[in-house]
Amino acid sequence: MRAIAKLLLSTDFSAGGAIAFERALRLAVKSKARLYTLHVESKSSSDEEWGQFRHMRSLLGCWTMTHLRKPPRAIEAELGI
C-alpha cells in the first residue's frame, strides 16, 4: 500500500465542512501528509463561516501535538504537515 503524501479537502467552510476539516487534519497528521484546502463558495457562505478554519493551531494544541504559540512554519517542520 502506498503512503499518503498529499490530501486535498474541498470545503465551503460550513459547520459540516469543519467536521470534514478536523478529520482530514487528523489523517494528515497521522500519515505526515501535506493538507491542501480548496474553498468552494456556496450561496450561503459568509465571512463568519470563513473564520472557522483559523483555529487549526488550537485544534492541534488540544490534541497535545504542538504548543499554541508556535508559528505555522514551526508546526509544519515539527509535524511534517
C-alpha positions in Angstrom: 0.0 0.0 0.0 1.3 3.5 -0.9 1.7 6.1 1.8 -0.5 9.2 1.7 1.7 12.2 0.8 -0.9 14.8 -0.1 -4.6 15.4 0.8 -7.0 17.8 -0.8 -10.1 18.9 1.1 -12.7 20.9 -0.7 -14.9 22.9 1.7 -17.5 25.7 1.8 -16.4 26.5 5.4 -19.8 25.4 6.7 -20.4 23.6 10.0 -20.2 20.3 8.1 -17.0 21.4 6.5 -15.5 22.0 9.9 -16.0 18.3 10.8 -14.5 17.2 7.5 -11.6 19.5 8.1 -10.9 18.0 11.5 -10.9 14.5 10.1 -8.7 15.5 7.1 -6.3 17.2 9.5 -6.2 14.2 11.8 -5.4 11.9 8.8 -2.7 14.3 7.5 -1.0 14.4 10.9 -1.2 10.6 11.3 0.3 10.0 7.8 2.6 13.1 7.9 0.9 14.2 4.7 0.5 17.8 3.4 -3.1 19.0 3.6 -4.4 21.4 1.0 -7.8 23.1 1.3 -9.8 24.3 -1.7 -12.5 26.8 -0.8 -15.7 26.2 -2.8 -18.0 29.1 -2.3 -21.6 28.3 -1.6 -24.5 30.8 -1.9 -24.9 30.7 1.8 -21.2 31.2 2.8 -20.3 34.2 4.9 -17.3 35.9 6.5 -18.3 34.3 9.8 -18.0 30.8 8.3 -14.7 31.7 6.7 -13.2 32.4 10.1 -13.9 28.9 11.5 -10.7 27.5 10.0 -8.3 29.9 11.6 -8.2 27.7 14.7 -6.0 24.8 13.3 -3.2 25.6 15.8 -5.6 25.4 18.8 -7.0 22.2 17.5 -3.5 20.7 17.3 -2.9 22.1 20.8 -6.0 20.4 22.1 -4.6 17.1 20.7 -1.4 18.0 22.6 0.5 17.8 19.3 2.0 21.3 19.4 2.4 24.4 21.5 -0.3 27.0 20.9 2.2 29.8 20.3 4.3 28.1 17.7 4.3 29.8 14.3 2.8 27.9 11.3 6.2 27.2 9.8 7.5 25.6 13.1 4.4 23.4 13.3 4.9 22.4 9.7 8.5 21.4 10.4 7.6 19.6 13.6 4.7 17.6 12.4 5.6 17.3 8.7 2.3 18.7 7.6 
